[in-house]
Amino acid sequence: MANVNCLKCKYYINTWDKYAPRGCSVYGIKSAQIPAVLVKRESGDDCLSFELKNNDRRKDDSAKVDFNDPKYW
């Protein structure tokens, strides 16, 4: 389970439930614990659905707008 970090998984969700703020959309889990810990405790196996999030948010420079450019004012 050392490789499974739910916070970096694309299936990790935050819920509005104050008693179960963490969840997993694959397993349908909502709990107070990290979902990987719950999966390990209940099944005895590590989480097999872990996939790293794609945090590639607009790294393309052409999509950026420079509002300090005089042509916008």
N, CA, C and O atoms as a CHARMM CRD file, in Angstrom:
* protein
*
  292
    1    1 MET  N      0.82300  -1.19000   0.00000 PROA 1      0.00000
    2    1 MET  CA     0.00000   0.00000   0.00000 PROA 1      0.00000
    3    1 MET  C      0.86900   1.25700   0.00000 PROA 1      0.00000
    4    1 MET  O      0.33900   2.36700  -0.05200 PROA 1      0.00000
    5    2 ALA  N      2.15500   1.10900   0.05600 PROA 2      0.00000
    6    2 ALA  CA     3.04200   2.26400   0.06800 PROA 2      0.00000
    7    2 ALA  C      2.92800   3.06400  -1.23200 PROA 2      0.00000
    8    2 ALA  O      3.18900   4.26700  -1.23100 PROA 2      0.00000
    9    3 ASN  N      2.54500   2.42400  -2.33500 PROA 3      0.00000
   10    3 ASN  CA     2.44200   3.10700  -3.61500 PROA 3      0.00000
   11    3 ASN  C      1.09900   3.80000  -3.80300 PROA 3      0.00000
   12    3 ASN  O      0.97300   4.65000  -4.68500 PROA 3      0.00000
   13    4 VAL  N      0.10000   3.46700  -3.00800 PROA 4      0.00000
   14    4 VAL  CA    -1.23600   4.01100  -3.18600 PROA 4      0.00000
   15    4 VAL  C     -1.40200   5.26900  -2.33700 PROA 4      0.00000
   16    4 VAL  O     -1.38600   5.21400  -1.10700 PROA 4      0.00000
   17    5 ASN  N     -1.55900   6.39200  -3.01300 PROA 5      0.00000
   18    5 ASN  CA    -1.82300   7.65700  -2.34700 PROA 5      0.00000
   19    5 ASN  C     -3.14100   8.18500  -2.92500 PROA 5      0.00000
   20    5 ASN  O     -3.16200   8.74100  -4.02300 PROA 5      0.00000
   21    6 CYS  N     -4.21200   8.01200  -2.19900 PROA 6      0.00000
   22    6 CYS  CA    -5.53700   8.36500  -2.70000 PROA 6      0.00000
   23    6 CYS  C     -5.64400   9.82800  -3.12500 PROA 6      0.00000
   24    6 CYS  O     -6.38900  10.14900  -4.05100 PROA 6      0.00000
   25    7 LEU  N     -4.91600  10.70400  -2.46700 PROA 7      0.00000
   26    7 LEU  CA    -5.00100  12.12100  -2.80200 PROA 7      0.00000
   27    7 LEU  C     -4.45000  12.41600  -4.19100 PROA 7      0.00000
   28    7 LEU  O     -4.75500  13.45900  -4.76900 PROA 7      0.00000
   29    8 LYS  N     -3.65100  11.51700  -4.72600 PROA 8      0.00000
   30    8 LYS  CA    -3.11000  11.68300  -6.07100 PROA 8      0.00000
   31    8 LYS  C     -3.83600  10.82100  -7.09800 PROA 8      0.00000
   32    8 LYS  O     -3.44000  10.78300  -8.26300 PROA 8      0.00000
   33    9 CYS  N     -4.88500  10.13300  -6.68000 PROA 9      0.00000
   34    9 CYS  CA    -5.63500   9.24700  -7.57300 PROA 9      0.00000
   35    9 CYS  C     -6.76600  10.01800  -8.24500 PROA 9      0.00000
   36    9 CYS  O     -7.38700  10.88200  -7.62600 PROA 9      0.00000
   37   10 LYS  N     -7.02900   9.70700  -9.49800 PROA 10     0.00000
   38   10 LYS  CA    -8.08300  10.41900 -10.21600 PROA 10     0.00000
   39   10 LYS  C     -9.48400  10.00500  -9.76500 PROA 10     0.00000
   40   10 LYS  O    -10.45500  10.67600 -10.11300 PROA 10     0.00000
   41   11 TYR  N     -9.61200   8.93900  -9.01700 PROA 11     0.00000
   42   11 TYR  CA   -10.91000   8.48600  -8.53000 PROA 11     0.00000
   43   11 TYR  C    -11.23500   8.97300  -7.11900 PROA 11     0.00000
   44   11 TYR  O    -12.33200   8.73100  -6.61500 PROA 11     0.00000
   45   12 TYR  N    -10.29100   9.65400  -6.48700 PROA 12     0.00000
   46   12 TYR  CA   -10.51500  10.18700  -5.14700 PROA 12     0.00000
   47   12 TYR  C    -11.49700  11.34900  -5.22000 PROA 12     0.00000
   48   12 TYR  O    -11.37600  12.21200  -6.08900 PROA 12     0.00000
   49   13 ILE  N    -12.46300  11.37600  -4.31600 PROA 13     0.00000
   50   13 ILE  CA   -13.44200  12.46400  -4.28900 PROA 13     0.00000
   51   13 ILE  C    -13.56400  13.00700  -2.87100 PROA 13     0.00000
   52   13 ILE  O    -13.37700  12.28000  -1.89500 PROA 13     0.00000
   53   14 ASN  N    -13.87600  14.28200  -2.77400 PROA 14     0.00000
   54   14 ASN  CA   -14.23400  14.90200  -1.50600 PROA 14     0.00000
   55   14 ASN  C    -15.75100  14.94900  -1.44600 PROA 14     0.00000
   56   14 ASN  O    -16.40400  15.27600  -2.43700 PROA 14     0.00000
   57   15 THR  N    -16.30600  14.62900  -0.30200 PROA 15     0.00000
   58   15 THR  CA   -17.76200  14.64200  -0.16200 PROA 15     0.00000
   59   15 THR  C    -18.17600  15.77100   0.76300 PROA 15     0.00000
   60   15 THR  O    -17.34400  16.35200   1.46100 PROA 15     0.00000
   61   16 TRP  N    -19.45500  16.07500   0.76600 PROA 16     0.00000
   62   16 TRP  CA   -19.99900  17.10900   1.64600 PROA 16     0.00000
   63   16 TRP  C    -20.40700  16.54800   2.99900 PROA 16     0.00000
   64   16 TRP  O    -20.81600  17.29700   3.88500 PROA 16     0.00000
   65   17 ASP  N    -20.29800  15.25000   3.16100 PROA 17     0.00000
   66   17 ASP  CA   -20.66400  14.59700   4.41000 PROA 17     0.00000
   67   17 ASP  C    -19.57700  14.85500   5.45400 PROA 17     0.00000
   68   17 ASP  O    -18.43900  14.41800   5.28300 PROA 17     0.00000
   69   18 LYS  N    -19.91800  15.55800   6.52500 PROA 18     0.00000
   70   18 LYS  CA   -18.88500  15.89600   7.50400 PROA 18     0.00000
   71   18 LYS  C    -18.37800  14.68500   8.27500 PROA 18     0.00000
   72   18 LYS  O    -17.30000  14.74400   8.86600 PROA 18     0.00000
   73   19 TYR  N    -19.12200  13.60200   8.28100 PROA 19     0.00000
   74   19 TYR  CA   -18.69000  12.38200   8.97100 PROA 19     0.00000
   75   19 TYR  C    -17.93900  11.43600   8.03100 PROA 19     0.00000
   76   19 TYR  O    -17.25100  10.52600   8.49300 PROA 19     0.00000
   77   20 ALA  N    -18.06500  11.63900   6.74400 PROA 20     0.00000
   78   20 ALA  CA   -17.37100  10.81700   5.75400 PROA 20     0.00000
   79   20 ALA  C    -16.88900  11.71500   4.61600 PROA 20     0.00000
   80   20 ALA  O    -17.45000  11.67100   3.52100 PROA 20     0.00000
   81   21 PRO  N    -15.85700  12.52900   4.85700 PROA 21     0.00000
   82   21 PRO  CA   -15.43800  13.52000   3.86600 PROA 21     0.00000
   83   21 PRO  C    -14.59000  12.98300   2.71100 PROA 21     0.00000
   84   21 PRO  O    -14.33900  13.70900   1.74900 PROA 21     0.00000
   85   22 ARG  N    -14.15000  11.74200   2.78800 PROA 22     0.00000
   86   22 ARG  CA   -13.28600  11.17400   1.75200 PROA 22     0.00000
   87   22 ARG  C    -14.01500  10.05000   1.04400 PROA 22     0.00000
   88   22 ARG  O    -14.81000   9.33000   1.64800 PROA 22     0.00000
   89   23 GLY  N    -13.73600   9.90700  -0.25100 PROA 23     0.00000
   90   23 GLY  CA   -14.42900   8.86300  -0.98200 PROA 23     0.00000
   91   23 GLY  C    -13.67100   8.37900  -2.20000 PROA 23     0.00000
   92   23 GLY  O    -12.65600   8.94900  -2.60100 PROA 23     0.00000
   93   24 CYS  N    -14.19400   7.31000  -2.77300 PROA 24     0.00000
   94   24 CYS  CA   -13.63800   6.71300  -3.97900 PROA 24     0.00000
   95   24 CYS  C    -14.79300   6.44500  -4.93300 PROA 24     0.00000
   96   24 CYS  O    -15.75100   5.75600  -4.58200 PROA 24     0.00000
   97   25 SER  N    -14.69800   6.99200  -6.13700 PROA 25     0.00000
   98   25 SER  CA   -15.78500   6.81800  -7.09400 PROA 25     0.00000
   99   25 SER  C    -15.79300   5.42200  -7.71700 PROA 25     0.00000
  100   25 SER  O    -16.82600   4.99700  -8.23500 PROA 25     0.00000
  101   26 VAL  N    -14.69000   4.70800  -7.68400 PROA 26     0.00000
  102   26 VAL  CA   -14.65400   3.34500  -8.23300 PROA 26     0.00000
  103   26 VAL  C    -15.33700   2.36300  -7.28700 PROA 26     0.00000
  104   26 VAL  O    -16.19300   1.58100  -7.70200 PROA 26     0.00000
  105   27 TYR  N    -14.95700   2.41000  -6.03100 PROA 27     0.00000
  106   27 TYR  CA   -15.50200   1.47500  -5.05200 PROA 27     0.00000
  107   27 TYR  C    -16.81700   1.93800  -4.43900 PROA 27     0.00000
  108   27 TYR  O    -17.49600   1.15800  -3.77300 PROA 27     0.00000
  109   28 GLY  N    -17.18000   3.18700  -4.65500 PROA 28     0.00000
  110   28 GLY  CA   -18.40600   3.71100  -4.05800 PROA 28     0.00000
  111   28 GLY  C    -18.29100   3.88500  -2.55500 PROA 28     0.00000
  112   28 GLY  O    -19.26300   3.70000  -1.82400 PROA 28     0.00000
  113   29 ILE  N    -17.10200   4.24000  -2.10000 PROA 29     0.00000
  114   29 ILE  CA   -16.81900   4.37000  -0.67400 PROA 29     0.00000
  115   29 ILE  C    -16.90900   5.82900  -0.24900 PROA 29     0.00000
  116   29 ILE  O    -16.43700   6.71900  -0.95600 PROA 29     0.00000
  117   30 LYS  N    -17.51100   6.06500   0.89300 PROA 30     0.00000
  118   30 LYS  CA   -17.43000   7.33600   1.59500 PROA 30     0.00000
  119   30 LYS  C    -17.07400   6.99600   3.02900 PROA 30     0.00000
  120   30 LYS  O    -17.75300   6.18900   3.66400 PROA 30     0.00000
  121   31 SER  N    -15.99900   7.61200   3.55300 PROA 31     0.00000
  122   31 SER  CA   -15.60100   7.31000   4.92300 PROA 31     0.00000
  123   31 SER  C    -14.78000   8.44800   5.50700 PROA 31     0.00000
  124   31 SER  O    -14.42100   9.40000   4.81500 PROA 31     0.00000
  125   32 ALA  N    -14.49300   8.32700   6.78800 PROA 32     0.00000
  126   32 ALA  CA   -13.63900   9.29200   7.45800 PROA 32     0.00000
  127   32 ALA  C    -12.17200   8.97000   7.20300 PROA 32     0.00000
  128   32 ALA  O    -11.30400   9.82500   7.38200 PROA 32     0.00000
  129   33 GLN  N    -11.89500   7.73700   6.78700 PROA 33     0.00000
  130   33 GLN  CA   -10.52800   7.31300   6.51100 PROA 33     0.00000
  131   33 GLN  C    -10.21100   7.48000   5.03700 PROA 33     0.00000
  132   33 GLN  O    -11.10100   7.68100   4.21000 PROA 33     0.00000
  133   34 ILE  N     -8.93300   7.39300   4.72800 PROA 34     0.00000
  134   34 ILE  CA    -8.50400   7.36800   3.34100 PROA 34     0.00000
  135   34 ILE  C     -9.03300   6.06700   2.72400 PROA 34     0.00000
  136   34 ILE  O     -8.88200   5.00600   3.33100 PROA 34     0.00000
  137   35 PRO  N     -9.64800   6.11800   1.53300 PROA 35     0.00000
  138   35 PRO  CA   -10.24900   4.92400   0.94100 PROA 35     0.00000
  139   35 PRO  C     -9.31100   3.73000   0.77700 PROA 35     0.00000
  140   35 PRO  O     -9.75000   2.59000   0.92800 PROA 35     0.00000
  141   36 ALA  N     -8.03700   3.95600   0.47600 PROA 36     0.00000
  142   36 ALA  CA    -7.10300   2.83600   0.30700 PROA 36     0.00000
  143   36 ALA  C     -6.92600   2.05200   1.59500 PROA 36     0.00000
  144   36 ALA  O     -6.74900   0.83500   1.56200 PROA 36     0.00000
  145   37 VAL  N     -6.97400   2.73600   2.72400 PROA 37     0.00000
  146   37 VAL  CA    -6.85400   2.07100   4.02100 PROA 37     0.00000
  147   37 VAL  C     -8.08300   1.19300   4.25300 PROA 37     0.00000
  148   37 VAL  O     -7.96500   0.06500   4.73200 PROA 37     0.00000
  149   38 LEU  N     -9.23600   1.70500   3.91800 PROA 38     0.00000
  150   38 LEU  CA   -10.47800   0.95100   4.08100 PROA 38     0.00000
  151   38 LEU  C    -10.51900  -0.27300   3.16300 PROA 38     0.00000
  152   38 LEU  O    -10.94500  -1.34900   3.58200 PROA 38     0.00000
  153   39 VAL  N    -10.08000  -0.11100   1.92700 PROA 39     0.00000
  154   39 VAL  CA   -10.03100  -1.24300   0.98200 PROA 39     0.00000
  155   39 VAL  C     -9.08700  -2.31600   1.49400 PROA 39     0.00000
  156   39 VAL  O     -9.41000  -3.50300   1.44300 PROA 39     0.00000
  157   40 LYS  N     -7.92800  -1.91100   1.98500 PROA 40     0.00000
  158   40 LYS  CA    -6.94700  -2.86700   2.50700 PROA 40     0.00000
  159   40 LYS  C     -7.50100  -3.61500   3.72400 PROA 40     0.00000
  160   40 LYS  O     -7.31000  -4.82300   3.85700 PROA 40     0.00000
  161   41 ARG  N     -8.18500  -2.88900   4.60500 PROA 41     0.00000
  162   41 ARG  CA    -8.72500  -3.51000   5.81500 PROA 41     0.00000
  163   41 ARG  C     -9.85400  -4.48700   5.49700 PROA 41     0.00000
  164   41 ARG  O     -9.92600  -5.56000   6.09700 PROA 41     0.00000
  165   42 GLU  N    -10.72000  -4.13700   4.57700 PROA 42     0.00000
  166   42 GLU  CA   -11.88600  -4.97100   4.28100 PROA 42     0.00000
  167   42 GLU  C    -11.57000  -6.14900   3.36100 PROA 42     0.00000
  168   42 GLU  O    -12.10000  -7.24300   3.55800 PROA 42     0.00000
  169   43 SER  N    -10.71500  -5.94100   2.36100 PROA 43     0.00000
  170   43 SER  CA   -10.45000  -7.01100   1.39800 PROA 43     0.00000
  171   43 SER  C     -9.13500  -7.74100   1.64700 PROA 43     0.00000
  172   43 SER  O     -8.95900  -8.88200   1.21900 PROA 43     0.00000
  173   44 GLY  N     -8.21600  -7.07700   2.33900 PROA 44     0.00000
  174   44 GLY  CA    -6.91000  -7.68200   2.55900 PROA 44     0.00000
  175   44 GLY  C     -5.94800  -7.42400   1.41800 PROA 44     0.00000
  176   44 GLY  O     -4.77200  -7.77600   1.50900 PROA 44     0.00000
  177   45 ASP  N     -6.43200  -6.81100   0.33800 PROA 45     0.00000
  178   45 ASP  CA    -5.60600  -6.50900  -0.82400 PROA 45     0.00000
  179   45 ASP  C     -5.44000  -5.00300  -0.96400 PROA 45     0.00000
  180   45 ASP  O     -6.27000  -4.22200  -0.49900 PROA 45     0.00000
  181   46 ASP  N     -4.34800  -4.61400  -1.61700 PROA 46     0.00000
  182   46 ASP  CA    -4.16700  -3.20200  -1.91800 PROA 46     0.00000
  183   46 ASP  C     -5.17000  -2.76900  -2.98200 PROA 46     0.00000
  184   46 ASP  O     -5.72500  -3.60000  -3.70200 PROA 46     0.00000
  185   47 CYS  N     -5.39400  -1.47800  -3.07000 PROA 47     0.00000
  186   47 CYS  CA    -6.29200  -0.92700  -4.08200 PROA 47     0.00000
  187   47 CYS  C     -5.72300  -1.21200  -5.46900 PROA 47     0.00000
  188   47 CYS  O     -4.56500  -0.89600  -5.74100 PROA 47     0.00000
  189   48 LEU  N     -6.51700  -1.79500  -6.33200 PROA 48     0.00000
  190   48 LEU  CA    -6.07600  -2.13700  -7.67800 PROA 48     0.00000
  191   48 LEU  C     -6.54000  -1.11000  -8.70500 PROA 48     0.00000
  192   48 LEU  O     -6.20200  -1.22300  -9.88300 PROA 48     0.00000
  193   49 SER  N     -7.30200  -0.12200  -8.28100 PROA 49     0.00000
  194   49 SER  CA    -7.87500   0.85700  -9.20700 PROA 49     0.00000
  195   49 SER  C     -7.12000   2.17600  -9.22600 PROA 49     0.00000
  196   49 SER  O     -7.56800   3.11700  -9.88300 PROA 49     0.00000
  197   50 PHE  N     -6.00500   2.28100  -8.54100 PROA 50     0.00000
  198   50 PHE  CA    -5.26500   3.53200  -8.47400 PROA 50     0.00000
  199   50 PHE  C     -4.77300   3.95500  -9.84900 PROA 50     0.00000
  200   50 PHE  O     -4.12400   3.18500 -10.55700 PROA 50     0.00000
  201   51 GLU  N     -5.09600   5.20600 -10.21800 PROA 51     0.00000
  202   51 GLU  CA    -4.55500   5.82400 -11.43500 PROA 51     0.00000
  203   51 GLU  C     -4.17400   7.25200 -11.08600 PROA 51     0.00000
  204   51 GLU  O     -4.95200   7.97900 -10.46800 PROA 51     0.00000
  205   52 LEU  N     -2.98900   7.64400 -11.47900 PROA 52     0.00000
  206   52 LEU  CA    -2.48400   8.97300 -11.17800 PROA 52     0.00000
  207   52 LEU  C     -3.33000  10.02900 -11.88100 PROA 52     0.00000
  208   52 LEU  O     -3.69600   9.87400 -13.04600 PROA 52     0.00000
  209   53 LYS  N     -3.63700  11.11400 -11.15200 PROA 53     0.00000
  210   53 LYS  CA    -4.39300  12.22900 -11.73000 PROA 53     0.00000
  211   53 LYS  C     -3.60400  12.88000 -12.84700 PROA 53     0.00000
  212   53 LYS  O     -2.37300  12.87800 -12.84300 PROA 53     0.00000
  213   54 ASN  N     -4.32500  13.43100 -13.79600 PROA 54     0.00000
  214   54 ASN  CA    -3.70200  14.22200 -14.84200 PROA 54     0.00000
  215   54 ASN  C     -3.80000  15.68100 -14.42700 PROA 54     0.00000
  216   54 ASN  O     -4.83900  16.31200 -14.61900 PROA 54     0.00000
  217   55 ASN  N     -2.73300  16.21900 -13.86300 PROA 55     0.00000
  218   55 ASN  CA    -2.71800  17.60500 -13.39100 PROA 55     0.00000
  219   55 ASN  C     -2.15000  18.55000 -14.44200 PROA 55     0.00000
  220   55 ASN  O     -1.58400  19.58900 -14.10300 PROA 55     0.00000
  221   56 ASP  N     -2.29700  18.19600 -15.70100 PROA 56     0.00000
  222   56 ASP  CA    -1.77000  18.99000 -16.80000 PROA 56     0.00000
  223   56 ASP  C     -2.78300  20.07300 -17.17300 PROA 56     0.00000
  224   56 ASP  O     -3.41700  20.00700 -18.22600 PROA 56     0.00000
  225   57 ARG  N     -2.92700  21.06500 -16.30000 PROA 57     0.00000
  226   57 ARG  CA    -3.92400  22.11000 -16.50600 PROA 57     0.00000
  227   57 ARG  C     -3.35600  23.26700 -17.31200 PROA 57     0.00000
  228   57 ARG  O     -2.63600  24.11200 -16.78100 PROA 57     0.00000
  229   58 ARG  N     -3.67300  23.29700 -18.55900 PROA 58     0.00000
  230   58 ARG  CA    -3.33600  24.39600 -19.46100 PROA 58     0.00000
  231   58 ARG  C     -1.86300  24.77200 -19.43600 PROA 58     0.00000
  232   58 ARG  O     -1.51000  25.91700 -19.15500 PROA 58     0.00000
  233   59 LYS  N     -1.02100  23.81700 -19.72600 PROA 59     0.00000
  234   59 LYS  CA     0.40100  24.11800 -19.81400 PROA 59     0.00000
  235   59 LYS  C      0.75900  24.71800 -21.16400 PROA 59     0.00000
  236   59 LYS  O      1.90600  25.10000 -21.39700 PROA 59     0.00000
  237   60 ASP  N     -0.21900  24.79700 -22.04700 PROA 60     0.00000
  238   60 ASP  CA    -0.01000  25.36500 -23.36400 PROA 60     0.00000
  239   60 ASP  C      0.07200  26.88900 -23.24200 PROA 60     0.00000
  240   60 ASP  O     -0.88500  27.52000 -22.79400 PROA 60     0.00000
  241   61 ASP  N      1.19600  27.48700 -23.63300 PROA 61     0.00000
  242   61 ASP  CA     1.38600  28.93000 -23.50300 PROA 61     0.00000
  243   61 ASP  C      0.47000  29.72500 -24.42100 PROA 61     0.00000
  244   61 ASP  O      0.18100  30.88600 -24.13300 PROA 61     0.00000
  245   62 SER  N      0.00700  29.13700 -25.51300 PROA 62     0.00000
  246   62 SER  CA    -0.85800  29.87400 -26.43100 PROA 62     0.00000
  247   62 SER  C     -2.23900  30.13100 -25.82100 PROA 62     0.00000
  248   62 SER  O     -2.95200  31.01800 -26.29000 PROA 62     0.00000
  249   63 ALA  N     -2.62600  29.39100 -24.80600 PROA 63     0.00000
  250   63 ALA  CA    -3.92800  29.57900 -24.18000 PROA 63     0.00000
  251   63 ALA  C     -3.91300  30.69000 -23.13700 PROA 63     0.00000
  252   63 ALA  O     -4.97100  31.11700 -22.67600 PROA 63     0.00000
  253   64 LYS  N     -2.73100  31.16100 -22.76000 PROA 64     0.00000
  254   64 LYS  CA    -2.62200  32.20400 -21.75500 PROA 64     0.00000
  255   64 LYS  C     -2.82700  33.57100 -22.39200 PROA 64     0.00000
  256   64 LYS  O     -2.39700  33.81600 -23.51900 PROA 64     0.00000
  257   65 VAL  N     -3.48600  34.45000 -21.66100 PROA 65     0.00000
  258   65 VAL  CA    -3.73500  35.80400 -22.13400 PROA 65     0.00000
  259   65 VAL  C     -3.01700  36.76900 -21.21100 PROA 65     0.00000
  260   65 VAL  O     -3.14600  36.68200 -19.99000 PROA 65     0.00000
  261   66 ASP  N     -2.27400  37.67100 -21.78300 PROA 66     0.00000
  262   66 ASP  CA    -1.57100  38.68100 -21.00300 PROA 66     0.00000
  263   66 ASP  C     -2.41600  39.95100 -20.97800 PROA 66     0.00000
  264   66 ASP  O     -2.45000  40.70300 -21.95200 PROA 66     0.00000
  265   67 PHE  N     -3.09500  40.18100 -19.86000 PROA 67     0.00000
  266   67 PHE  CA    -3.96200  41.34200 -19.76400 PROA 67     0.00000
  267   67 PHE  C     -3.18500  42.63600 -19.52900 PROA 67     0.00000
  268   67 PHE  O     -3.78700  43.70700 -19.45400 PROA 67     0.00000
  269   68 ASN  N     -1.88000  42.55600 -19.41400 PROA 68     0.00000
  270   68 ASN  CA    -1.05100  43.76100 -19.34900 PROA 68     0.00000
  271   68 ASN  C     -0.71800  44.28000 -20.73900 PROA 68     0.00000
  272   68 ASN  O     -0.15100  45.36300 -20.88400 PROA 68     0.00000
  273   69 ASP  N     -1.06300  43.52000 -21.74300 PROA 69     0.00000
  274   69 ASP  CA    -0.82800  43.92600 -23.12500 PROA 69     0.00000
  275   69 ASP  C     -1.76400  45.09000 -23.47600 PROA 69     0.00000
  276   69 ASP  O     -2.97100  44.98400 -23.25800 PROA 69     0.00000
  277   70 PRO  N     -1.23800  46.19100 -24.00900 PROA 70     0.00000
  278   70 PRO  CA    -2.05800  47.37100 -24.31200 PROA 70     0.00000
  279   70 PRO  C     -3.17700  47.12800 -25.32400 PROA 70     0.00000
  280   70 PRO  O     -4.13500  47.90000 -25.36600 PROA 70     0.00000
  281   71 LYS  N     -3.08300  46.08600 -26.13200 PROA 71     0.00000
  282   71 LYS  CA    -4.14400  45.86400 -27.13300 PROA 71     0.00000
  283   71 LYS  C     -5.48600  45.50300 -26.48200 PROA 71     0.00000
  284   71 LYS  O     -6.52500  45.59200 -27.13500 PROA 71     0.00000
  285   72 TYR  N     -5.47900  45.10300 -25.22200 PROA 72     0.00000
  286   72 TYR  CA    -6.71800  44.78600 -24.53700 PROA 72     0.00000
  287   72 TYR  C     -7.34000  46.00900 -23.87000 PROA 72     0.00000
  288   72 TYR  O     -8.46100  45.92400 -23.36900 PROA 72     0.00000
  289   73 TRP  N     -6.63900  47.14800 -23.85100 PROA 73     0.00000
  290   73 TRP  CA    -7.13900  48.32300 -23.14900 PROA 73     0.00000
  291   73 TRP  C     -7.26400  49.49300 -24.03100 PROA 73     0.00000
  292   73 TRP  O     -7.67500  50.56300 -23.58200 PROA 73     0.00000
